[in-house]
Amino acid sequence: MRRVTALGSAGALVTATLIAGAVAAPTASAEARHGKDSRTRGAEIAAARAAKAGIDWQDCPADWGLAKPIQCGWVTVPLDYAKPDGKKIKLAVDRIGNTGTKTERQGALVYNPGGPGGSGMRFPTRVTNKNPLWVNTSKAYDFVGFDPRGVGHSAPISCIDPQEFVKAPKADPVPDSEADKRAQRKLAAEYADGCAERSGAMLPHMTTPNTVRDLDVIRAALGEKKLNFLGISYGTYIAAVYGTLYPDHVRRMIADSVVNPSREKIWYEANLDQDVAFEMRWKDWQDWVAENDASFHLGDTRAKVQAQWLKLRATAKKNPIGGLVGPAELIGFFQSAPYYDSSWVPVATVFSKYVAGDTQALVDAAAPDLSDTAGNISSENGNAVYTAVECTDAKWPTSWKKWDRDNTRLHKDYPFMTWANAWLNLPCATWPAKQQTPVHVKTGKGLPPVLIVQSTRDAATPYEGAVELHKRFKGSRLITEKDAGSHGVTGLVNPCINEKVDTYLLTGKVGPADVTCTPHATPKP
């Protein structure tokens, strides 16, 4: 099953719903001033140990799907940084060396694709697959990926049996009655209980600040005095917190498609903001489908395309398509179009085939595959980490009246994702672990210029998040892709952006002012 590794990924729930001794130990960080001395000290101890131990790079295990010359290894970190001599967990890391000469090498570039719950282990394949956008950067940098704590190979957590998690059809996320809401509330509370039952010891430590501490330990293990980091989506929040806690450990940092780092937004309000942005981008996609009616035959206006969507939704609600695809599964599939322009053609093609009488294409695309046990384990794990990090990072409303009022109000004008997103996040209302206070993101002493990249019509991380991080990180530069909305801008072909990203990574120069770029090419049917 496809899982969209981006902030607030409703798809997961609704579809299923090295130089030892060369690295100085971290200096006292901004966090120490926030009064968390024991964790700061614990992180210093862990980083010093990792610098000494380095990483024992080997060929990757065969079943990880990472062929030579990519290498894999492990970095040991404390489960609880307040107890650096207590229980330890191992984090999976991988790398491919720089493709240029020794003199061209500038160190390691570490990557996080988002989530929470996304794995960065595919990052080195950008080199082996000869991705043209990364040819220049890969001459200068080793490409390093990792599974964050709780993810994939790094002490993975779980909240429910994976086969049960993907089973379909799920209930329609849009409630018709109070009884429907009660049923969804029960499922959310049971999910939270399942997280405690299956992964209780990990939950209190599944936070963004701990992932940031882990990242600093990985930096030390790599033998890097300073971190080069590329974060997409939730990875930008990792960047924001890292830049706050370890400002003098940053060398180069790119935040692409930015989570709003304001304490007030993490995480309840951020998810409400998403609902509005998803509706905007859903309409953008429908406009494009209408413009290409000659290819898709779904209607030559947005209203006609929307009518086809509502008809499909009503049909699937009455009789799930193929016995498996109801409204929840439809949202899980169709939401990829507002997320990524690369999904515009595939989603419209499946929709078009369905309307022309081919239901199997839709079943193949939107229904779970119970035979894909590895994929289902990965999907369930991703959703568990998403939930654990967001629920533990911050305090969430516990009053159902507030959830009900906010989502009922939003649903009236922004119906595409609102209730699906609400149910995804509702386990946080009854979360069994202590909920923490988000870090106050700000510029610390020694923070170099950070490059921020954002499209104006992004659904998953609305544009205001980039503006907010730009304000908070003094000396940062914002590249705005105007009138575009694909999530993860640095992976798209747009020379205006690609050249500035290369220049920054290769020279550290951000340019004298913020830049607005025209949008990348619109997909063609």
C-alpha positions in Angstrom: 0.0 0.0 0.0 1.2 3.4 -0.9 2.0 5.6 2.1 2.5 9.3 1.5 5.3 10.3 3.8 4.3 13.8 4.5 3.0 15.8 7.3 -0.6 14.7 8.2 -0.7 11.9 5.8 -4.3 10.8 6.1 -3.7 8.1 3.4 -2.1 5.7 5.8 -5.1 5.6 8.2 -7.9 6.1 5.7 -6.5 3.8 3.1 -6.0 1.3 5.8 -6.7 4.2 8.1 34.2 8.6 10.4 37.3 9.7 11.9 37.4 8.6 15.5 38.3 11.4 17.8 38.1 14.1 15.1 34.7 15.4 16.3 34.3 17.8 19.2 31.5 17.0 21.6 28.5 19.3 21.3 28.7 22.6 23.2 25.9 23.6 25.6 23.0 24.3 23.4 20.0 26.5 23.4 18.2 23.6 25.0 20.3 23.9 28.1 19.0 27.4 28.6 15.5 25.9 28.4 16.3 23.9 31.6 16.7 20.4 30.2 20.3 20.0 31.3 20.2 16.2 31.7 19.1 15.6 28.1 21.6 18.1 26.8 24.4 16.4 28.8 23.1 12.9 27.7 23.3 14.0 24.1 26.8 15.3 24.5 27.9 12.0 26.0 26.2 10.0 23.2 27.8 12.2 20.5 31.3 11.8 22.0 30.9 8.1 22.2 29.6 7.9 18.6 32.5 10.1 17.4 34.9 7.6 18.9 33.1 4.5 17.7 32.5 5.7 14.1 30.3 3.5 11.8 31.3 0.0 10.7 30.2 0.3 7.1 29.3 -3.0 5.4 27.4 -4.1 2.3 23.7 -3.6 3.1 21.6 -6.7 4.0 20.1 -8.3 0.9 16.5 -7.7 1.9 17.0 -4.0 2.3 17.0 -3.5 -1.4 20.2 -1.3 -1.4 22.8 -2.7 -3.8 26.5 -1.9 -3.8 28.2 0.5 -3.8 25.7 1.8 -1.1 26.9 0.7 2.3 24.9 0.3 5.6 25.7 0.6 9.2 24.4 1.3 12.7 24.6 4.2 15.2 23.8 3.5 18.8 21.8 6.2 20.8 20.1 6.2 24.2 16.4 5.6 24.2 16.2 8.3 26.9 18.8 11.1 26.6 18.3 11.9 30.3 19.8 8.4 30.9 22.7 8.0 28.5 23.9 4.9 30.3 20.4 3.3 30.2 18.6 1.4 27.4 20.1 1.9 23.9 18.6 1.6 20.5 20.3 1.2 17.1 19.6 3.5 14.2 20.1 2.2 10.6 22.1 4.5 8.4 23.4 4.2 4.8 25.7 6.1 2.5 27.3 6.4 -0.9 30.6 8.2 -1.2 31.0 11.4 -3.2 31.5 10.8 -6.9 34.1 13.6 -7.3 37.7 13.7 -6.2 39.0 13.9 -2.7 39.6 17.6 -3.1 36.0 18.1 -4.3 34.6 16.4 -1.2 32.8 18.6 1.3 31.5 15.9 3.7 28.2 14.1 4.2 24.8 15.4 3.2 22.2 13.8 5.5 18.6 13.5 4.4 15.1 13.2 5.9 12.0 12.9 3.6 9.3 13.7 6.1 6.5 11.9 7.9 6.9 11.7 10.8 7.6 8.0 9.9 9.4 8.4 6.6 12.7 6.5 5.9 15.6 8.3 4.3 17.4 5.1 3.3 16.6 5.5 -0.4 18.6 8.8 -0.6 21.8 7.3 -1.8 20.0 5.7 -4.8 19.8 9.2 -6.3 23.4 8.6 -7.1 23.1 5.0 -8.3 20.1 6.0 -10.4 22.0 8.9 -11.8 19.3 11.4 -10.9 20.3 14.5 -13.1 19.3 17.0 -10.4 21.8 15.7 -8.0 24.9 15.1 -10.2 26.7 18.3 -9.1 26.0 17.9 -5.4 26.9 14.2 -5.4 30.4 15.1 -6.6 31.0 17.1 -3.4 29.0 15.1 -0.8 28.5 11.5 0.5 24.8 11.0 0.4 23.6 9.7 3.8 20.2 8.4 4.7 18.8 7.0 8.0 15.7 5.5 9.5 14.7 7.8 12.4 14.0 6.2 15.8 10.9 3.9 15.6 11.1 3.7 11.8 11.9 0.8 9.5 15.1 -0.9 10.8 15.6 1.5 13.8 13.8 -0.1 16.7 10.5 0.0 14.8 7.3 0.6 16.7 3.8 -0.7 16.0 0.3 0.1 17.1 -1.9 -2.6 15.5 -1.5 -5.8 13.5 -0.4 -4.7 10.0 -2.8 -6.9 8.1 -5.6 -5.6 10.3 -4.4 -2.0 9.7 -4.7 -2.3 5.9 -8.0 -4.2 5.8 -10.7 -2.6 3.7 -13.2 -1.2 3.3 -13.0 1.2 6.2 -15.9 3.4 7.4 -16.6 6.6 5.4 -14.5 9.3 7.2 -17.4 11.8 6.7 -19.9 11.0 9.5 -23.6 10.9 8.7 -24.6 10.8 12.4 -23.5 11.0 16.0 -23.3 7.2 16.0 -20.7 7.4 13.2 -18.7 9.9 15.2 -18.9 7.6 18.3 -17.6 4.7 16.2 -14.6 6.7 14.9 -13.8 8.0 18.4 -13.8 4.4 19.7 -11.4 3.3 16.9 -9.1 6.2 17.7 -9.0 5.4 21.4 -8.4 1.8 20.6 -5.6 2.7 18.3 -3.9 4.9 21.1 -4.3 1.9 23.5 -2.7 -0.4 20.9 0.3 1.9 20.7 0.7 1.7 24.4 0.3 -2.1 24.4 2.7 -2.8 21.5 5.2 0.0 21.9 4.6 1.5 25.3 8.3 1.8 26.4 9.2 3.8 23.2 6.3 6.2 23.2 7.5 8.8 25.7 10.8 9.1 23.7 9.2 9.4 20.2 9.7 13.1 19.9 11.2 15.5 17.4 13.8 16.8 19.9 14.9 13.2 20.4 15.2 12.7 16.7 17.2 15.9 16.5 19.5 14.6 19.2 19.8 11.3 17.2 20.7 13.4 14.2 23.5 15.1 16.1 24.8 11.7 17.2 24.8 10.5 13.6 26.7 13.7 12.6 29.4 12.8 15.2 29.5 9.1 14.1 30.0 10.2 10.5 33.1 12.2 11.7 31.5 15.5 10.7 32.2 18.6 12.8 29.2 20.2 11.3 26.0 19.0 9.7 24.9 19.3 6.1 21.2 18.5 6.1 18.3 18.3 3.5 14.9 18.0 5.1 11.6 17.8 3.2 8.1 18.2 4.8 8.4 17.0 8.4 12.1 16.9 7.8 11.9 20.8 7.8 10.7 20.6 11.4 13.6 18.4 12.3 15.8 21.1 10.6 14.1 23.9 12.5 14.6 22.2 15.9 18.1 21.1 15.1 19.0 24.7 14.1 17.6 25.9 17.4 19.2 23.3 19.6 22.5 23.0 17.7 22.9 26.3 15.8 26.7 26.1 15.8 26.7 22.5 14.4 25.0 23.6 11.1 27.2 23.9 8.0 24.5 23.8 5.3 20.8 23.3 5.8 17.9 23.2 3.3 14.3 23.2 4.5 12.0 22.2 1.6 8.2 22.4 2.0 8.0 23.7 5.5 6.1 22.7 8.5 5.0 25.8 10.4 7.4 25.8 13.4 5.2 28.0 15.6 4.5 26.4 19.0 0.9 27.3 18.5 0.7 25.3 15.3 2.5 22.1 16.4 0.5 19.9 15.8 -3.3 20.4 16.2 -3.6 23.7 14.4 -1.1 22.6 11.6 -3.5 19.8 10.7 -6.5 22.1 10.5 -4.5 24.4 8.2 -3.8 21.4 6.0 -7.5 20.8 5.4 -7.8 24.3 3.9 -4.7 23.9 1.7 -5.8 20.4 0.5 -9.1 21.8 -0.7 -7.3 24.5 -2.7 -4.9 22.1 -4.3 -7.7 19.5 -5.0 -9.4 22.3 -7.0 -6.2 23.0 -8.9 -6.0 19.4 -9.9 -9.7 19.4 -11.0 -9.1 22.5 -13.1 -6.2 20.7 -14.8 -8.3 17.6 -15.4 -11.0 19.8 -17.0 -8.5 21.6 -19.2 -7.4 18.1 -20.4 -10.9 16.8 -21.0 -9.9 15.6 -24.4 -7.7 13.0 -22.7 -9.7 12.1 -19.6 -13.4 12.7 -20.5 -14.3 13.6 -16.9 -15.8 17.0 -17.7 -14.6 20.3 -19.2 -15.2 22.3 -16.0 -14.2 21.9 -12.4 -17.8 21.6 -11.4 -18.3 18.7 -13.8 -15.1 16.9 -12.5 -16.3 17.4 -8.9 -19.7 16.0 -9.9 -18.0 12.9 -11.2 -16.0 12.6 -7.9 -19.1 13.0 -5.8 -20.9 10.3 -7.9 -17.9 7.9 -7.5 -17.8 8.6 -3.8 -21.6 8.0 -3.4 -21.3 4.7 -5.4 -18.4 3.5 -3.3 -20.2 4.4 -0.1 -23.3 2.4 -1.2 -21.4 -0.6 -2.6 -17.6 -0.6 -2.1 -16.0 -1.1 -5.5 -14.6 -4.6 -5.9 -15.9 -5.1 -2.3 -12.8 -3.2 -1.1 -12.8 0.4 -2.2 -15.1 2.7 -0.2 -14.9 6.4 0.4 -11.9 6.0 2.8 -9.9 4.1 0.3 -10.8 6.6 -2.4 -9.4 9.5 -0.4 -6.3 7.4 0.4 -5.7 7.1 -3.4 -7.0 10.5 -4.7 -5.1 12.5 -2.0 -1.8 11.9 -3.8 -3.0 14.3 -6.6 -3.1 17.3 -4.3 0.2 16.2 -2.7 2.3 15.7 -5.8 2.1 16.8 -9.4 3.7 13.5 -10.4 0.4 11.9 -9.4 -1.8 14.1 -11.6 -1.7 11.9 -14.7 -1.9 8.5 -12.9 -4.8 9.5 -10.7 -6.7 11.1 -13.6 -6.1 8.1 -15.8 -7.4 5.6 -13.2 -10.5 7.9 -12.6 -11.0 8.1 -16.4 -10.9 4.4 -16.8 -13.4 3.9 -14.0 -15.9 6.3 -15.6 -15.4 4.5 -18.9 -16.3 1.2 -17.3 -13.0 -0.3 -16.1 -13.4 -0.7 -12.3 -10.4 -3.1 -12.0 -7.9 -0.2 -12.5 -9.4 1.6 -9.5 -9.4 -1.5 -7.3 -5.8 -2.2 -8.2 -4.8 1.3 -7.4 -6.8 2.0 -4.2 -7.4 -1.4 -2.5 -4.9 -2.9 -0.1 -2.9 -5.9 -1.2 -3.0 -8.3 1.7 -0.3 -10.5 0.1 2.2 -7.6 0.4 3.0 -8.3 4.0 6.3 -6.4 3.9 4.6 -3.3 2.4 1.8 -3.5 5.0 4.3 -3.8 7.9 6.0 -0.7 6.5 2.7 1.2 6.1 1.5 0.4 9.6 4.9 1.3 11.0 4.9 4.6 9.2 1.5 5.4 10.6 2.5 4.4 14.1 5.5 6.7 14.0 3.5 9.6 12.5 1.0 9.2 15.4 3.5 8.7 18.1 5.7 11.7 17.2 2.8 14.2 16.7 0.9 13.0 19.8 4.0 13.1 22.1 5.6 16.3 20.7 2.8 18.6 22.0 -0.3 18.9 24.0 -3.5 18.1 22.1 -7.1 19.1 22.9 -8.8 16.4 25.0 -12.3 17.8 24.6 -14.3 16.0 21.9 -16.5 19.1 21.7 -13.5 21.1 20.4 -12.6 18.5 17.8 -16.2 18.2 16.7 -16.8 22.0 16.5 -13.5 22.7 14.6 -13.9 19.9 12.1 -17.6 20.4 11.5 -16.9 24.0 10.8 -14.0 23.3 8.4 -15.8 20.4 6.6 -18.5 22.8 5.3 -16.0 24.6 3.1 -13.1 22.2 2.9 -14.7 18.7 2.6 -12.0 16.8 0.7 -9.7 15.9 3.7 -11.1 17.5 6.9 -12.8 14.5 8.6 -10.2 12.0 7.3 -7.4 14.1 8.8 -9.4 14.5 12.0 -9.7 10.7 12.6 -6.1 10.2 11.7 -5.0 12.5 14.5 -7.7 11.8 17.1 -5.6 9.1 18.9 -3.7 12.2 20.3 -6.8 13.2 22.3 -6.5 10.0 24.5 -2.7 9.6 24.1 -1.2 7.3 26.8 2.3 9.0 27.0 3.1 12.3 28.6 2.7 15.1 26.0 5.5 17.6 25.8 6.0 21.3 25.0 7.4 22.0 21.5 10.7 23.7 21.2 10.6 27.5 20.7 12.3 27.7 17.3 14.6 30.6 16.9 18.1 31.7 15.7 20.9 30.6 18.0 24.5 31.8 18.1 26.5 30.5 15.1 23.6 29.5 12.9 24.7 30.0 9.2 22.3 31.1 6.4 19.6 28.4 5.9 18.0 27.9 2.5 14.2 27.6 2.6 12.3 26.4 -0.5 8.5 26.4 -0.8 5.7 26.4 -3.4 2.8 28.8 -2.7 0.0 26.2 -3.2 1.4 23.3 -1.2 -1.3 21.2 0.3 0.6 19.3 3.0 2.7 22.2 4.3 1.0 25.5 3.6 3.1 28.4 2.4 2.8 30.3 5.7 5.1 27.7 7.4 8.0 28.8 5.1 7.4 32.4 5.9 7.3 31.7 9.6 10.6 29.7 9.6 12.2 32.5 7.4 11.2 35.0 10.1 12.7 32.9 12.9 16.0 32.0 11.2 17.9 35.2 10.8 19.9 35.4 7.6 17.9 32.6 5.9 16.8 33.0 2.3 13.4 32.0 0.9 13.0 30.7 -2.6 9.3 30.8 -3.5 7.9 28.8 -6.4 4.9 30.9 -7.3 1.6 29.4 -8.5 2.8 25.8 -7.9 1.8 23.3 -5.3 3.8 20.1 -5.6 5.2 18.9 -2.2 8.9 18.6 -2.1 10.2 21.3 -4.5 13.9 20.4 -4.6 13.1 17.1 -6.4 11.4 18.8 -9.3 12.9 20.1 -12.6 12.9 23.9 -12.2 16.2 25.5 -13.3 15.5 28.6 -11.3 15.4 26.5 -8.1 17.8 23.7 -9.0 20.7 26.1 -9.7 20.2 28.0 -6.5 20.1 24.7 -4.5 23.3 23.6 -6.2 25.0 26.9 -5.6 24.1 26.9 -1.9 25.3 23.3 -1.3 28.5 23.8 -3.3 29.4 27.3 -2.1 27.3 28.2 0.9 26.0 31.3 -0.9 22.3 32.1 -0.6 22.3 35.3 -2.7 21.6 38.8 -1.6 17.8 38.5 -1.4 14.8 36.2 -1.4 13.8 34.9 -4.9 10.5 34.1 -6.5 10.6 31.5 -9.3 8.0 30.8 -11.9 6.4 27.3 -11.6 7.8 24.1 -12.9 6.2 22.6 -16.0 2.6 21.4 -15.5 2.2 17.6 -16.1 1.0 16.6 -19.6 -1.5 13.7 -20.1 
